[in-house]
Amino acid sequence: MAESGAAGATGAGELEGVLENLRALSGEVWTAAVLLKDGELGASTLPPGVDRERYAAMLAALASIARRLARENGGSSFSQVRIKGEGGHVLLVSLEGGGTLVATTGPEARVGLVLYDMRNVRKEIEKMTGSGEGGQG
Amino acid sequence: MRRIFGRLVLLGAAAGAFYALLNYLRDSEGAKKGDVQMVLDTGATVEPDPAEAQEFADIARKVLEIDRENR
């Protein structure tokens, strides 16, 4: 599946540029991806040949569980999630309008620093996906 | 006396081995406390219960597998 072109007027290309910048900034990031509200992959740094639909489905499942847990615990959504898995971390940062910024790292990554960098690029991504201030979300 | 002492040592060693095995099995059982941490939009930090944490960990493992395969 091609990545969704629904990432605002700017398109997925610029969004990918921001994700590549995030990877360059935070050298410990393996893959960065933007999951749109509808569960489609807005952009990612995944190499060609990866089943993007399957990858997006797994990220959507993580975001969905996180939102459900947030509601069960008195919030309306999550702000960030850190999951330590076998051989690495999966990090989720919520975007305004229901999207999610996701990054994966190795097991020895400084997760706090990566989350800080993710939060820093969040506004830029929200503007591009049209979910930030003045956006449609 | 020496015989009783010898048996006590053997019994201690067996108990130690059993305890080590129990810990090993418990550790390899999946998501551990602190593996999943969530910050809500309210600012509160939440740690999901073991079943929910396991759900997170299972999906995260698959995501990381794909990433590792393609690095």
N, CA and C atoms of all chains as a GROMACS GRO file, in nm:
protein
  624
    1MET      N    1   0.084  -0.119   0.000
    1MET     CA    2   0.000   0.000   0.000
    1MET      C    3   0.087   0.123   0.000
    2ALA      N    4   0.053   0.217  -0.083
    2ALA     CA    5   0.126   0.343  -0.083
    2ALA      C    6   0.083   0.422   0.039
    3GLU      N    7   0.173   0.507   0.087
    3GLU     CA    8   0.136   0.586   0.202
    3GLU      C    9   0.033   0.689   0.163
    4SER      N   10  -0.058   0.716   0.256
    4SER     CA   11  -0.171   0.802   0.225
    4SER      C   12  -0.129   0.941   0.182
    5GLY      N   13  -0.196   0.992   0.081
    5GLY     CA   14  -0.170   1.128   0.037
    5GLY      C   15  -0.254   1.228   0.113
    6ALA      N   16  -0.324   1.179   0.214
    6ALA     CA   17  -0.416   1.264   0.289
    6ALA      C   18  -0.346   1.348   0.393
    7ALA      N   19  -0.216   1.358   0.383
    7ALA     CA   20  -0.140   1.431   0.484
    7ALA      C   21  -0.140   1.580   0.454
    8GLY      N   22  -0.255   1.638   0.436
    8GLY     CA   23  -0.266   1.782   0.413
    8GLY      C   24  -0.218   1.818   0.275
    9ALA      N   25  -0.221   1.950   0.246
    9ALA     CA   26  -0.183   1.997   0.114
    9ALA      C   27  -0.034   1.976   0.085
   10THR      N   28   0.044   1.967   0.191
   10THR     CA   29   0.189   1.954   0.176
   10THR      C   30   0.229   1.818   0.121
   11GLY      N   31   0.149   1.717   0.149
   11GLY     CA   32   0.176   1.584   0.098
   11GLY      C   33   0.268   1.504   0.187
   12ALA      N   34   0.274   1.374   0.154
   12ALA     CA   35   0.352   1.281   0.236
   12ALA      C   36   0.502   1.304   0.222
   13GLY      N   37   0.543   1.362   0.108
   13GLY     CA   38   0.686   1.383   0.085
   13GLY      C   39   0.751   1.469   0.191
   14GLU      N   40   0.688   1.582   0.221
   14GLU     CA   41   0.744   1.673   0.322
   14GLU      C   42   0.737   1.611   0.461
   15LEU      N   43   0.630   1.536   0.482
   15LEU     CA   44   0.613   1.468   0.611
   15LEU      C   45   0.728   1.367   0.630
   16GLU      N   46   0.759   1.297   0.523
   16GLU     CA   47   0.871   1.203   0.528
   16GLU      C   48   1.001   1.276   0.558
   17GLY      N   49   1.014   1.398   0.502
   17GLY     CA   50   1.133   1.479   0.529
   17GLY      C   51   1.146   1.510   0.677
   18VAL      N   52   1.034   1.542   0.741
   18VAL     CA   53   1.036   1.573   0.885
   18VAL      C   54   1.077   1.448   0.964
   19LEU      N   55   1.024   1.333   0.920
   19LEU     CA   56   1.057   1.208   0.989
   19LEU      C   57   1.205   1.172   0.971
   20GLU      N   58   1.256   1.198   0.852
   20GLU     CA   59   1.399   1.172   0.828
   20GLU      C   60   1.484   1.266   0.913
   21ASN      N   61   1.436   1.391   0.928
   21ASN     CA   62   1.506   1.486   1.015
   21ASN      C   63   1.508   1.437   1.160
   22LEU      N   64   1.395   1.380   1.200
   22LEU     CA   65   1.386   1.327   1.336
   22LEU      C   66   1.488   1.214   1.354
   23ARG      N   67   1.500   1.132   1.253
   23ARG     CA   68   1.596   1.021   1.259
   23ARG      C   69   1.740   1.072   1.263
   24ALA      N   70   1.763   1.181   1.188
   24ALA     CA   71   1.898   1.238   1.186
   24ALA      C   72   1.930   1.304   1.320
   25LEU      N   73   1.828   1.370   1.375
   25LEU     CA   74   1.842   1.441   1.503
   25LEU      C   75   1.864   1.342   1.616
   26SER      N   76   1.784   1.239   1.615
   26SER     CA   77   1.788   1.138   1.719
   26SER      C   78   1.841   1.010   1.655
   27GLY      N   79   1.971   0.996   1.655
   27GLY     CA   80   2.034   0.886   1.584
   27GLY      C   81   1.991   0.748   1.630
   28GLU      N   82   1.923   0.745   1.744
   28GLU     CA   83   1.883   0.614   1.798
   28GLU      C   84   1.750   0.565   1.744
   29VAL      N   85   1.683   0.649   1.664
   29VAL     CA   86   1.554   0.609   1.607
   29VAL      C   87   1.577   0.515   1.490
   30TRP      N   88   1.514   0.399   1.494
   30TRP     CA   89   1.522   0.303   1.383
   30TRP      C   90   1.425   0.345   1.273
   31THR      N   91   1.298   0.352   1.312
   31THR     CA   92   1.194   0.389   1.216
   31THR      C   93   1.102   0.492   1.279
   32ALA      N   94   1.061   0.590   1.198
   32ALA     CA   95   0.962   0.687   1.245
   32ALA      C   96   0.844   0.682   1.149
   33ALA      N   97   0.726   0.699   1.203
   33ALA     CA   98   0.606   0.693   1.118
   33ALA      C   99   0.498   0.782   1.174
   34VAL      N  100   0.415   0.833   1.083
   34VAL     CA  101   0.297   0.909   1.126
   34VAL      C  102   0.175   0.828   1.088
   35LEU      N  103   0.096   0.798   1.190
   35LEU     CA  104  -0.028   0.725   1.168
   35LEU      C  105  -0.141   0.826   1.171
   36LEU      N  106  -0.221   0.830   1.065
   36LEU     CA  107  -0.332   0.925   1.060
   36LEU      C  108  -0.450   0.875   1.142
   37LYS      N  109  -0.545   0.964   1.162
   37LYS     CA  110  -0.662   0.932   1.246
   37LYS      C  111  -0.736   0.808   1.196
   38ASP      N  112  -0.741   0.793   1.063
   38ASP     CA  113  -0.816   0.680   1.007
   38ASP      C  114  -0.736   0.549   1.007
   39GLY      N  115  -0.619   0.550   1.067
   39GLY     CA  116  -0.539   0.428   1.079
   39GLY      C  117  -0.445   0.405   0.961
   40GLU      N  118  -0.445   0.497   0.865
   40GLU     CA  119  -0.353   0.483   0.752
   40GLU      C  120  -0.218   0.544   0.786
   41LEU      N  121  -0.117   0.496   0.716
   41LEU     CA  122   0.017   0.548   0.737
   41LEU      C  123   0.032   0.677   0.655
   42GLY      N  124   0.047   0.788   0.723
   42GLY     CA  125   0.061   0.917   0.654
   42GLY      C  126   0.197   0.929   0.589
   43ALA      N  127   0.299   0.882   0.659
   43ALA     CA  128   0.437   0.881   0.609
   43ALA      C  129   0.520   0.794   0.701
   44SER      N  130   0.631   0.746   0.649
   44SER     CA  131   0.721   0.666   0.733
   44SER      C  132   0.860   0.664   0.673
   45THR      N  133   0.955   0.620   0.753
   45THR     CA  134   1.092   0.604   0.703
   45THR      C  135   1.119   0.457   0.673
   46LEU      N  136   1.013   0.379   0.659
   46LEU     CA  137   1.030   0.236   0.629
   46LEU      C  138   1.094   0.219   0.491
   47PRO      N  139   1.184   0.126   0.478
   47PRO     CA  140   1.244   0.103   0.345
   47PRO      C  141   1.144   0.037   0.251
   48PRO      N  142   1.169   0.046   0.121
   48PRO     CA  143   1.078  -0.019   0.027
   48PRO      C  144   1.075  -0.170   0.052
   49GLY      N  145   0.963  -0.230   0.022
   49GLY     CA  146   0.953  -0.375   0.038
   49GLY      C  147   0.887  -0.417   0.167
   50VAL      N  148   0.868  -0.323   0.259
   50VAL     CA  149   0.801  -0.357   0.384
   50VAL      C  150   0.650  -0.348   0.362
   51ASP      N  151   0.579  -0.444   0.418
   51ASP     CA  152   0.433  -0.445   0.407
   51ASP      C  153   0.377  -0.332   0.494
   52ARG      N  154   0.352  -0.217   0.431
   52ARG     CA  155   0.310  -0.098   0.506
   52ARG      C  156   0.170  -0.114   0.567
   53GLU      N  157   0.087  -0.189   0.497
   53GLU     CA  158  -0.050  -0.206   0.548
   53GLU      C  159  -0.046  -0.283   0.680
   54ARG      N  160   0.036  -0.387   0.684
   54ARG     CA  161   0.048  -0.467   0.805
   54ARG      C  162   0.111  -0.384   0.918
   55TYR      N  163   0.213  -0.307   0.882
   55TYR     CA  164   0.283  -0.223   0.979
   55TYR      C  165   0.185  -0.121   1.037
   56ALA      N  166   0.107  -0.057   0.947
   56ALA     CA  167   0.010   0.044   0.990
   56ALA      C  168  -0.095  -0.019   1.081
   57ALA      N  169  -0.137  -0.140   1.049
   57ALA     CA  170  -0.240  -0.208   1.129
   57ALA      C  171  -0.189  -0.232   1.272
   58MET      N  172  -0.061  -0.268   1.283
   58MET     CA  173  -0.006  -0.293   1.416
   58MET      C  174   0.007  -0.164   1.496
   59LEU      N  175   0.050  -0.057   1.428
   59LEU     CA  176   0.060   0.072   1.498
   59LEU      C  177  -0.078   0.122   1.538
   60ALA      N  178  -0.176   0.101   1.450
   60ALA     CA  179  -0.313   0.144   1.481
   60ALA      C  180  -0.366   0.067   1.602
   61ALA      N  181  -0.329  -0.061   1.611
   61ALA     CA  182  -0.373  -0.142   1.726
   61ALA      C  183  -0.312  -0.087   1.855
   62LEU      N  184  -0.184  -0.052   1.851
   62LEU     CA  185  -0.118   0.004   1.970
   62LEU      C  186  -0.186   0.135   2.012
   63ALA      N  187  -0.210   0.222   1.914
   63ALA     CA  188  -0.271   0.352   1.944
   63ALA      C  189  -0.412   0.334   1.999
   64SER      N  190  -0.483   0.236   1.944
   64SER     CA  191  -0.620   0.212   1.987
   64SER      C  192  -0.624   0.162   2.133
   65ILE      N  193  -0.534   0.071   2.166
   65ILE     CA  194  -0.530   0.021   2.305
   65ILE      C  195  -0.493   0.135   2.399
   66ALA      N  196  -0.398   0.217   2.357
   66ALA     CA  197  -0.353   0.329   2.442
   66ALA      C  198  -0.469   0.427   2.467
   67ARG      N  199  -0.548   0.454   2.364
   67ARG     CA  200  -0.661   0.548   2.380
   67ARG      C  201  -0.768   0.489   2.473
   68ARG      N  202  -0.793   0.358   2.455
   68ARG     CA  203  -0.892   0.294   2.542
   68ARG      C  204  -0.847   0.299   2.688
   69LEU      N  205  -0.719   0.269   2.711
   69LEU     CA  206  -0.667   0.272   2.848
   69LEU      C  207  -0.671   0.413   2.905
   70ALA      N  208  -0.643   0.512   2.820
   70ALA     CA  209  -0.646   0.651   2.866
   70ALA      C  210  -0.787   0.687   2.912
   71ARG      N  211  -0.887   0.645   2.834
   71ARG     CA  212  -1.026   0.676   2.872
   71ARG      C  213  -1.064   0.604   3.001
   72GLU      N  214  -1.018   0.479   3.013
   72GLU     CA  215  -1.049   0.402   3.134
   72GLU      C  216  -0.986   0.464   3.259
   73ASN      N  217  -0.880   0.542   3.236
   73ASN     CA  218  -0.809   0.600   3.349
   73ASN      C  219  -0.838   0.750   3.367
   74GLY      N  220  -0.946   0.794   3.308
   74GLY     CA  221  -0.991   0.930   3.334
   74GLY      C  222  -0.939   1.036   3.240
   75GLY      N  223  -0.866   0.999   3.137
   75GLY     CA  224  -0.820   1.097   3.039
   75GLY      C  225  -0.906   1.089   2.914
   76SER      N  226  -0.880   1.180   2.819
   76SER     CA  227  -0.953   1.167   2.693
   76SER      C  228  -0.865   1.100   2.588
   77SER      N  229  -0.735   1.110   2.607
   77SER     CA  230  -0.640   1.039   2.520
   77SER      C  231  -0.506   1.028   2.592
   78PHE      N  232  -0.411   0.966   2.524
   78PHE     CA  233  -0.277   0.958   2.582
   78PHE      C  234  -0.192   1.073   2.527
   79SER      N  235  -0.088   1.104   2.599
   79SER     CA  236   0.007   1.204   2.551
   79SER      C  237   0.127   1.131   2.489
   80GLN      N  238   0.177   1.033   2.561
   80GLN     CA  239   0.285   0.950   2.508
   80GLN      C  240   0.285   0.812   2.571
   81VAL      N  241   0.337   0.716   2.498
   81VAL     CA  242   0.344   0.578   2.548
   81VAL      C  243   0.485   0.524   2.518
   82ARG      N  244   0.540   0.455   2.616
   82ARG     CA  245   0.671   0.391   2.598
   82ARG      C  246   0.653   0.242   2.621
   83ILE      N  247   0.685   0.162   2.522
   83ILE     CA  248   0.672   0.017   2.534
   83ILE      C  249   0.809  -0.045   2.516
   84LYS      N  250   0.852  -0.116   2.619
   84LYS     CA  251   0.981  -0.185   2.609
   84LYS      C  252   0.951  -0.327   2.561
   85GLY      N  253   0.993  -0.356   2.439
   85GLY     CA  254   0.967  -0.489   2.386
   85GLY      C  255   1.096  -0.569   2.380
   86GLU      N  256   1.086  -0.690   2.323
   86GLU     CA  257   1.205  -0.773   2.305
   86GLU      C  258   1.296  -0.708   2.202
   87GLY      N  259   1.409  -0.660   2.246
   87GLY     CA  260   1.506  -0.604   2.153
   87GLY      C  261   1.484  -0.460   2.113
   88GLY      N  262   1.404  -0.386   2.187
   88GLY     CA  263   1.389  -0.246   2.154
   88GLY      C  264   1.270  -0.180   2.221
   89HIS      N  265   1.245  -0.057   2.178
   89HIS     CA  266   1.133   0.020   2.233
   89HIS      C  267   1.043   0.067   2.119
   90VAL      N  268   0.915   0.076   2.147
   90VAL     CA  269   0.820   0.140   2.056
   90VAL      C  270   0.764   0.260   2.132
   91LEU      N  271   0.773   0.377   2.070
   91LEU     CA  272   0.731   0.501   2.136
   91LEU      C  273   0.618   0.566   2.057
   92LEU      N  274   0.516   0.609   2.128
   92LEU     CA  275   0.401   0.673   2.063
   92LEU      C  276   0.382   0.811   2.122
   93VAL      N  277   0.363   0.909   2.037
   93VAL     CA  278   0.328   1.044   2.082
   93VAL      C  279   0.200   1.083   2.010
   94SER      N  280   0.101   1.123   2.085
   94SER     CA  281  -0.029   1.156   2.027
   94SER      C  282  -0.024   1.290   1.955
   95LEU      N  283  -0.092   1.296   1.840
   95LEU     CA  284  -0.102   1.421   1.765
   95LEU      C  285  -0.244   1.476   1.779
   96GLU      N  286  -0.254   1.606   1.770
   96GLU     CA  287  -0.388   1.666   1.775
   96GLU      C  288  -0.470   1.615   1.658
   97GLY      N  289  -0.595   1.588   1.681
   97GLY     CA  290  -0.683   1.543   1.573
   97GLY      C  291  -0.687   1.392   1.559
   98GLY      N  292  -0.618   1.320   1.646
   98GLY     CA  293  -0.630   1.175   1.647
   98GLY      C  294  -0.516   1.098   1.582
   99GLY      N  295  -0.421   1.167   1.523
   99GLY     CA  296  -0.306   1.098   1.464
   99GLY      C  297  -0.205   1.058   1.571
  100THR      N  298  -0.106   0.981   1.530
  100THR     CA  299  -0.002   0.936   1.624
  100THR      C  300   0.134   0.936   1.555
  101LEU      N  301   0.232   0.989   1.625
  101LEU     CA  302   0.371   0.982   1.579
  101LEU      C  303   0.435   0.862   1.649
  102VAL      N  304   0.494   0.774   1.571
  102VAL     CA  305   0.551   0.651   1.628
  102VAL      C  306   0.700   0.644   1.593
  103ALA      N  307   0.779   0.597   1.687
  103ALA     CA  308   0.921   0.574   1.660
  103ALA      C  309   0.963   0.444   1.727
  104THR      N  310   1.056   0.375   1.664
  104THR     CA  311   1.112   0.255   1.727
  104THR      C  312   1.261   0.277   1.749
  105THR      N  313   1.313   0.219   1.854
  105THR     CA  314   1.456   0.232   1.886
  105THR      C  315   1.511   0.098   1.931
  106GLY      N  316   1.641   0.092   1.942
  106GLY     CA  317   1.706  -0.027   1.996
  106GLY      C  318   1.691  -0.033   2.147
  107PRO      N  319   1.735  -0.143   2.208
  107PRO     CA  320   1.716  -0.160   2.352
  107PRO      C  321   1.796  -0.063   2.439
  108GLU      N  322   1.909  -0.014   2.385
  108GLU     CA  323   1.996   0.072   2.466
  108GLU      C  324   1.971   0.220   2.443
  109ALA      N  325   1.868   0.254   2.368
  109ALA     CA  326   1.842   0.394   2.333
  109ALA      C  327   1.804   0.476   2.457
  110ARG      N  328   1.841   0.606   2.450
  110ARG     CA  329   1.799   0.697   2.558
  110ARG      C  330   1.657   0.743   2.523
  111VAL      N  331   1.563   0.666   2.574
  111VAL     CA  332   1.423   0.682   2.535
  111VAL      C  333   1.368   0.821   2.569
  112GLY      N  334   1.409   0.875   2.682
  112GLY     CA  335   1.361   1.007   2.723
  112GLY      C  336   1.400   1.114   2.622
  113LEU      N  337   1.521   1.101   2.573
  113LEU     CA  338   1.573   1.198   2.475
  113LEU      C  339   1.498   1.185   2.342
  114VAL      N  340   1.471   1.062   2.302
  114VAL     CA  341   1.399   1.038   2.177
  114VAL      C  342   1.256   1.094   2.188
  115LEU      N  343   1.193   1.072   2.303
  115LEU     CA  344   1.057   1.124   2.324
  115LEU      C  345   1.058   1.277   2.320
  116TYR      N  346   1.163   1.336   2.375
  116TYR     CA  347   1.177   1.483   2.373
  116TYR      C  348   1.185   1.532   2.228
  117ASP      N  349   1.266   1.464   2.147
  117ASP     CA  350   1.278   1.503   2.005
  117ASP      C  351   1.146   1.482   1.932
  118MET      N  352   1.075   1.376   1.967
  118MET     CA  353   0.945   1.349   1.903
  118MET      C  354   0.846   1.461   1.936
  119ARG      N  355   0.847   1.503   2.062
  119ARG     CA  356   0.754   1.610   2.102
  119ARG      C  357   0.790   1.740   2.031
  120ASN      N  358   0.920   1.760   2.004
  120ASN     CA  359   0.963   1.882   1.936
  120ASN      C  360   0.915   1.889   1.791
  121VAL      N  361   0.908   1.776   1.724
  121VAL     CA  362   0.864   1.778   1.583
  121VAL      C  363   0.712   1.763   1.570
  122ARG      N  364   0.647   1.739   1.682
  122ARG     CA  365   0.502   1.713   1.679
  122ARG      C  366   0.424   1.828   1.615
  123LYS      N  367   0.453   1.952   1.657
  123LYS     CA  368   0.377   2.068   1.605
  123LYS      C  369   0.391   2.079   1.453
  124GLU      N  370   0.513   2.058   1.407
  124GLU     CA  371   0.539   2.067   1.263
  124GLU      C  372   0.455   1.963   1.187
  125ILE      N  373   0.450   1.842   1.241
  125ILE     CA  374   0.373   1.735   1.178
  125ILE      C  375   0.224   1.767   1.182
  126GLU      N  376   0.180   1.820   1.296
  126GLU     CA  377   0.037   1.855   1.309
  126GLU      C  378  -0.003   1.959   1.205
  127LYS      N  379   0.086   2.055   1.181
  127LYS     CA  380   0.057   2.157   1.079
  127LYS      C  381   0.045   2.092   0.943
  128MET      N  382   0.132   2.000   0.913
  128MET     CA  383   0.133   1.934   0.782
  128MET      C  384   0.013   1.843   0.760
  129THR      N  385  -0.029   1.779   0.867
  129THR     CA  386  -0.144   1.688   0.853
  129THR      C  387  -0.275   1.763   0.870
  130GLY      N  388  -0.265   1.893   0.898
  130GLY     CA  389  -0.386   1.973   0.912
  130GLY      C  390  -0.460   1.950   1.041
  131SER      N  391  -0.390   1.890   1.140
  131SER     CA  392  -0.460   1.861   1.265
  131SER      C  393  -0.422   1.958   1.378
  132GLY      N  394  -0.325   2.045   1.348
  132GLY     CA  395  -0.281   2.138   1.452
  132GLY      C  396  -0.371   2.259   1.462
  133GLU      N  397  -0.321   2.364   1.527
  133GLU     CA  398  -0.400   2.487   1.543
  133GLU      C  399  -0.441   2.539   1.406
  134GLY      N  400  -0.566   2.567   1.393
  134GLY     CA  401  -0.615   2.620   1.267
  134GLY      C  402  -0.641   2.511   1.164
  135GLY      N  403  -0.609   2.388   1.201
  135GLY     CA  404  -0.628   2.275   1.109
  135GLY      C  405  -0.771   2.226   1.114
  136GLN      N  406  -0.793   2.112   1.043
  136GLN     CA  407  -0.928   2.062   1.039
  136GLN      C  408  -0.963   1.973   1.157
  137GLY      N  409  -0.862   1.928   1.234
  137GLY     CA  410  -0.889   1.835   1.344
  137GLY      C  411  -0.931   1.910   1.466
  138MET      N  412   2.651  -3.697   6.238
  138MET     CA  413   2.646  -3.551   6.231
  138MET      C  414   2.687  -3.501   6.092
  139ARG      N  415   2.798  -3.559   6.044
  139ARG     CA  416   2.850  -3.519   5.913
  139ARG      C  417   2.750  -3.553   5.802
  140ARG      N  418   2.682  -3.669   5.825
  140ARG     CA  419   2.584  -3.714   5.726
  140ARG      C  420   2.465  -3.618   5.718
  141ILE      N  421   2.421  -3.576   5.836
  141ILE     CA  422   2.307  -3.482   5.842
  141ILE      C  423   2.346  -3.351   5.775
  142PHE      N  424   2.467  -3.306   5.804
  142PHE     CA  425   2.516  -3.180   5.746
  142PHE      C  426   2.521  -3.190   5.592
  143GLY      N  427   2.570  -3.304   5.546
  143GLY     CA  428   2.576  -3.327   5.401
  143GLY      C  429   2.440  -3.322   5.336
  144ARG      N  430   2.341  -3.382   5.403
  144ARG     CA  431   2.205  -3.382   5.349
  144ARG      C  432   2.146  -3.240   5.348
  145LEU      N  433   2.177  -3.167   5.453
  145LEU     CA  434   2.128  -3.028   5.461
  145LEU      C  435   2.185  -2.945   5.346
  146VAL      N  436   2.313  -2.967   5.316
  146VAL     CA  437   2.377  -2.893   5.205
  146VAL      C  438   2.309  -2.928   5.073
  147LEU      N  439   2.284  -3.058   5.054
  147LEU     CA  440   2.217  -3.103   4.931
  147LEU      C  441   2.076  -3.044   4.918
  148LEU      N  442   2.006  -3.045   5.034
  148LEU     CA  443   1.870  -2.991   5.036
  148LEU      C  444   1.872  -2.841   5.001
  149GLY      N  445   1.969  -2.770   5.058
  149GLY     CA  446   1.983  -2.625   5.030
  149GLY      C  447   2.011  -2.599   4.884
  150ALA      N  448   2.100  -2.682   4.826
  150ALA     CA  449   2.134  -2.666   4.684
  150ALA      C  450   2.013  -2.690   4.596
  151ALA      N  451   1.935  -2.793   4.632
  151ALA     CA  452   1.815  -2.824   4.552
  151ALA      C  453   1.714  -2.711   4.561
  152ALA      N  454   1.697  -2.656   4.683
  152ALA     CA  455   1.602  -2.546   4.701
  152ALA      C  456   1.647  -2.424   4.621
  153GLY      N  457   1.778  -2.398   4.623
  153GLY     CA  458   1.833  -2.284   4.548
  153GLY      C  459   1.810  -2.299   4.399
  154ALA      N  460   1.834  -2.420   4.348
  154ALA     CA  461   1.816  -2.446   4.205
  154ALA      C  462   1.669  -2.428   4.165
  155PHE      N  463   1.580  -2.477   4.254
  155PHE     CA  464   1.437  -2.465   4.226
  155PHE      C  465   1.396  -2.317   4.222
  156TYR      N  466   1.446  -2.240   4.317
  156TYR     CA  467   1.413  -2.097   4.325
  156TYR      C  468   1.465  -2.023   4.202
  157ALA      N  469   1.587  -2.057   4.159
  157ALA     CA  470   1.646  -1.993   4.040
  157ALA      C  471   1.563  -2.024   3.916
  158LEU      N  472   1.519  -2.151   3.906
  158LEU     CA  473   1.438  -2.193   3.791
  158LEU      C  474   1.304  -2.118   3.789
  159LEU      N  475   1.246  -2.105   3.908
  159LEU     CA  476   1.118  -2.035   3.922
  159LEU      C  477   1.131  -1.890   3.875
  160ASN      N  478   1.239  -1.824   3.917
  160ASN     CA  479   1.263  -1.684   3.878
  160ASN      C  480   1.286  -1.672   3.729
  161TYR      N  481   1.360  -1.769   3.673
  161TYR     CA  482   1.389  -1.766   3.529
  161TYR      C  483   1.259  -1.775   3.450
  162LEU      N  484   1.173  -1.869   3.493
  162LEU     CA  485   1.046  -1.888   3.422
  162LEU      C  486   0.957  -1.765   3.436
  163ARG      N  487   0.958  -1.705   3.555
  163ARG     CA  488   0.876  -1.587   3.579
  163ARG      C  489   0.924  -1.471   3.492
  164ASP      N  490   1.056  -1.456   3.479
  164ASP     CA  491   1.114  -1.345   3.401
  164ASP      C  492   1.086  -1.359   3.253
  165SER      N  493   1.081  -1.483   3.204
  165SER     CA  494   1.064  -1.501   3.060
  165SER      C  495   0.917  -1.508   3.021
  166GLU      N  496   0.830  -1.476   3.116
  166GLU     CA  497   0.687  -1.490   3.092
  166GLU      C  498   0.627  -1.375   3.012
  167GLY      N  499   0.703  -1.279   2.969
  167GLY     CA  500   0.647  -1.169   2.893
  167GLY      C  501   0.666  -1.036   2.961
  168ALA      N  502   0.567  -0.947   2.942
  168ALA     CA  503   0.581  -0.810   2.990
  168ALA      C  504   0.601  -0.806   3.141
  169LYS      N  505   0.702  -0.728   3.182
  169LYS     CA  506   0.730  -0.713   3.324
  169LYS      C  507   0.685  -0.575   3.368
  170LYS      N  508   0.678  -0.558   3.498
  170LYS     CA  509   0.640  -0.428   3.552
  170LYS      C  510   0.736  -0.320   3.501
  171GLY      N  511   0.680  -0.213   3.454
  171GLY     CA  512   0.762  -0.102   3.406
  171GLY      C  513   0.793  -0.108   3.257
  172ASP      N  514   0.754  -0.217   3.191
  172ASP     CA  515   0.781  -0.230   3.047
  172ASP      C  516   0.693  -0.137   2.964
  173VAL      N  517   0.575  -0.109   3.015
  173VAL     CA  518   0.485  -0.019   2.942
  173VAL      C  519   0.449   0.097   3.034
  174GLN      N  520   0.473   0.216   2.986
  174GLN     CA  521   0.440   0.334   3.066
  174GLN      C  522   0.368   0.435   2.977
  175MET      N  523   0.259   0.485   3.029
  175MET     CA  524   0.176   0.573   2.947
  175MET      C  525   0.152   0.703   3.022
  176VAL      N  526   0.165   0.814   2.951
  176VAL     CA  527   0.131   0.945   3.010
  176VAL      C  528   0.002   0.991   2.943
  177LEU      N  529  -0.096   1.026   3.023
  177LEU     CA  530  -0.225   1.070   2.970
  177LEU      C  531  -0.221   1.219   2.937
  178ASP      N  532  -0.324   1.264   2.865
  178ASP     CA  533  -0.331   1.407   2.834
  178ASP      C  534  -0.358   1.490   2.960
  179THR      N  535  -0.397   1.424   3.068
  179THR     CA  536  -0.418   1.494   3.194
  179THR      C  537  -0.286   1.513   3.270
  180GLY      N  538  -0.182   1.448   3.220
  180GLY     CA  539  -0.051   1.455   3.286
  180GLY      C  540  -0.024   1.337   3.377
  181ALA      N  541  -0.127   1.258   3.402
  181ALA     CA  542  -0.111   1.142   3.490
  181ALA      C  543  -0.032   1.032   3.420
  182THR      N  544   0.049   0.961   3.497
  182THR     CA  545   0.124   0.848   3.442
  182THR      C  546   0.054   0.719   3.483
  183VAL      N  547   0.032   0.632   3.384
  183VAL     CA  548  -0.042   0.509   3.408
  183VAL      C  549   0.043   0.391   3.367
  184GLU      N  550   0.038   0.287   3.450
  184GLU     CA  551   0.104   0.162   3.412
  184GLU      C  552  -0.004   0.057   3.394
  185PRO      N  553  -0.024   0.007   3.272
  185PRO     CA  554  -0.132  -0.088   3.249
  185PRO      C  555  -0.116  -0.214   3.333
  186ASP      N  556  -0.228  -0.283   3.355
  186ASP     CA  557  -0.219  -0.410   3.430
  186ASP      C  558  -0.148  -0.514   3.343
  187PRO      N  559  -0.105  -0.626   3.403
  187PRO     CA  560  -0.021  -0.722   3.328
  187PRO      C  561  -0.082  -0.771   3.197
  188ALA      N  562  -0.213  -0.793   3.194
  188ALA     CA  563  -0.275  -0.843   3.070
  188ALA      C  564  -0.267  -0.738   2.959
  189GLU      N  565  -0.295  -0.614   2.995
  189GLU     CA  566  -0.289  -0.506   2.895
  189GLU      C  567  -0.145  -0.480   2.851
  190ALA      N  568  -0.054  -0.486   2.949
  190ALA     CA  569   0.088  -0.466   2.917
  190ALA      C  570   0.136  -0.574   2.821
  191GLN      N  571   0.084  -0.697   2.841
  191GLN     CA  572   0.123  -0.808   2.754
  191GLN      C  573   0.073  -0.786   2.611
  192GLU      N  574  -0.048  -0.730   2.602
  192GLU     CA  575  -0.107  -0.700   2.471
  192GLU      C  576  -0.018  -0.599   2.397
  193PHE      N  577   0.022  -0.496   2.469
  193PHE     CA  578   0.113  -0.395   2.413
  193PHE      C  579   0.244  -0.462   2.368
  194ALA      N  580   0.300  -0.541   2.459
  194ALA     CA  581   0.432  -0.602   2.434
  194ALA      C  582   0.428  -0.695   2.313
  195ASP      N  583   0.318  -0.770   2.298
  195ASP     CA  584   0.308  -0.864   2.186
  195ASP      C  585   0.308  -0.791   2.052
  196ILE      N  586   0.231  -0.682   2.045
  196ILE     CA  587   0.226  -0.607   1.919
  196ILE      C  588   0.361  -0.536   1.895
  197ALA      N  589   0.416  -0.479   2.002
  197ALA     CA  590   0.544  -0.409   1.990
  197ALA      C  591   0.653  -0.505   1.940
  198ARG      N  592   0.649  -0.630   1.988
  198ARG     CA  593   0.749  -0.729   1.945
  198ARG      C  594   0.743  -0.750   1.794
  199LYS      N  595   0.619  -0.756   1.742
  199LYS     CA  596   0.604  -0.777   1.597
  199LYS      C  597   0.654  -0.656   1.519
  200VAL      N  598   0.624  -0.536   1.569
  200VAL     CA  599   0.670  -0.413   1.503
  200VAL      C  600   0.823  -0.411   1.501
  201LEU      N  601   0.884  -0.444   1.615
  201LEU     CA  602   1.030  -0.442   1.624
  201LEU      C  603   1.094  -0.550   1.537
  202GLU      N  604   1.024  -0.662   1.523
  202GLU     CA  605   1.074  -0.770   1.435
  202GLU      C  606   1.086  -0.719   1.292
  203ILE      N  607   0.980  -0.650   1.246
  203ILE     CA  608   0.981  -0.596   1.110
  203ILE      C  609   1.097  -0.497   1.095
  204ASP      N  610   1.113  -0.411   1.196
  204ASP     CA  611   1.220  -0.311   1.190
  204ASP      C  612   1.358  -0.376   1.184
  205ARG      N  613   1.377  -0.478   1.267
  205ARG     CA  614   1.508  -0.545   1.271
  205ARG      C  615   1.538  -0.614   1.138
  206GLU      N  616   1.434  -0.677   1.081
  206GLU     CA  617   1.452  -0.747   0.953
  206GLU      C  618   1.491  -0.652   0.841
  207ASN      N  619   1.449  -0.528   0.853
  207ASN     CA  620   1.469  -0.433   0.744
  207ASN      C  621   1.577  -0.329   0.771
  208ARG      N  622   1.657  -0.352   0.872
  208ARG     CA  623   1.763  -0.255   0.903
  208ARG      C  624   1.886  -0.284   0.820
   0.00000   0.00000   0.00000
